[in-house]
């Protein structure tokens, strides 16, 4: 049954979220692991990854493309790795705190694992070089559909006015690519998206080669 209170773009977003989340959760565990390994290999070969010193990524839930292998690779490569920590309440920006395999993790109120935050382990989002972003769907021009809470958009709103750092790279399965998403004025577009088979860069946001 539809929700009469939703605008057409909101209703379409709700439909896409339902379909994509269902497809993610239905993936065979072996296929999921193979896709994550292929994606990690593609990202690790990017100049944007190789030149990055401070990298942020997420703990996958709800069938999201798993960044765990890439996190371990980055830590092995001597990069400083960070993970998002949910703010105490909305509307606030994400915090980013240091992660290593030894860091104690906890579940936040959305049941997403995050590092136990201490003041000394935090980093200003503007000091990150590469941020690996979860998503529900993405389109051919770099618009991202998330879960609707707007945390990443609030956190990286400064990218709409100044600079190209950090680079926001979405991680997704190939089937999460759609033709077009309706973007809101506050949405922060992605520089690119890595899937199990391709890395897509979007016009005007592809990083320059070092």
N, C-alpha and C positions, 0 to 999 in steps of 0.2 A: 504494500500500500504506500502511495506517495505521501509526502509531507507538504501540505498546501502552504506552509509558512516559508518554504524554500523558494528562492528565485531560480529561474532556469539554469544559470551557471552553477549555483549551489547544488541543485538536484543532479546535474550532470557529474559534478565532482563526487557527490555521494555515491552515485552509481559506479563510477570508475574505481573509487576506493574499495567498494564491496567486491567488484570483480577481480581486481588485481590482488587484493589481500587473500581472497579465496584461492586464486591460482598459486600464489606463493606458498601458502600453507599446504596445498595439495602436492607440492613437488616431492618426488622420491628423494629420500635422504642421500642416496648415492649421487643422483644428478645434482642435487644442491651442493654437495661437496666438490664435485668436479667443476661446476660452474664457478664456485668461489676460488678454486685453485687457478683456473684459467684467467679469471679477472685479476687476481693478484699478480700473476706473471705479466700480464699486459701493463698494469700500473707500475710495477717495479722497473719496467723497461723505459718508462717515460722520463725525458729530461726534467720535467717538472717534479717528479719524485726524486730523481737522483740528486738534484741541486737543493732540495728542501732540507732544512735543518730541524724545523719544528713542524711536526705532522699531528693532526688530530683525526680521530676516527671514532666509531661508535661500537657498542656491543649489540649485535643483531638480535632482534626479537621478531615474533610474528611472521617468520618466514623471510625476513629481509636478506638481501645478499650479504653473506658473512664476510666481515673484514678481519677476522681473527688471524688468518694466515699472513695477511698483509701487515698487521700490527706486529706480529712476531718478526717478520722480515725487516721491518723498519727498526725495531729494537736491536736486532742482530747487526744491522748496517750502521749502528752508532747514531741513529737519529733520536731526537727527543720526541717522545710520543705522549700525546694528551688525549683525554676522553672528556666528553661533555658531562657536566653535572647540572641537574635540574635545579632551577631557583626555588626558593622556599614557597613562592606564590607568584601567580601571574598579575600583571604583565611585566615580566622581567626578562633579561637576556640570559642565555646559557653562560655558565662558568666552565672553564677548561682547566683540568688538573692532570698532573703527571701520572702516567701509567707505565708500569713494567710488569712482567709476569709475577713479581713478588708482591705487588700492591694488593691490599685487601679491598675486596669489592662488596657492594651492598646493593639491594634493590631499592629504587626510588618509588615514589607513590604511583608511578605508572608501570611498576614492575619491570623496569629496565635496569640492568646492572650498570653501576657507575662506581668510580673509585671513591674511597672515603676521602673527602676533601679536607685538606689542611692548608692554612694560608700560604705556607712556604712552597706549596706544590702548584700554585696557580700561575696562569699566563694570560696576559692581555690578548684577546682575540686578534688584535691588529699585529701582534708579534708572530702569529702563526704564518707558515709559508704555504701549507697545503692542508685543506680540510676535506675529508672524505665524508660525504653527506648521504644519509639514508633517504629513500623516497618511495612513494607509492607508484608514481608514473612520471614520465617526462616527455616533452614533445620535441619537435625538430628544430626549435629555436632556443631551447634551453630553459623553458619554463618547467618548474618542478611542482608536483602535487605531493604534499606531505600529509600528515595526519590532521592538519587543520589548527594546531595550537599556535603556530607562528613563531616558535622559538628561534629557528635558524634565521628567519627573516628579520626579527628584532635584533638578534645578535650581530648580524652582518649588514645591517642597513647602511652603515658607513660606506660600503662598497658602491652604492649607487651614486655617491657624490665624489669619492676620492680614491684614486689608486686601483691597482689590480692585485693587491695582496691582502689577505691570503687568496689563493686560488681555490675556488669551490668546485670540487669534482664529485658528482653524484655516482653512487654505486648501485647497479640495478641488474636485473635479468633482461635479456633482449626483449622478452614479451611485454615488458613494462613501457616500451616506447609507443607513444600514440601520435597521431597526426598533429593535434592541436589541443592545448589547454587554455582555458580562460585565465589570464593573469590579472591579479589585483594590483593597485598602484603601489602597495607596500611590498609586493613580492620581490625577492632578490634572485635574479636568474643565475643559473649555473654557468660556469665557464666550459664545462664538459661533463660527460657521463661515460663511465667505463662499465661495460657489460662483460659477459663471458666470451664474447667474440669480437667486440669492437670498442674503440675509444672514439666518441663523438665530440668534436669541438664545435662551438657555436660562434657565429659571425661576430668579429670584433673582440672576442674574449679568449682566443687561442693564445697561450703563452708564447713569448718570443723564445727562440732557441738561444741557450747561453753561449 
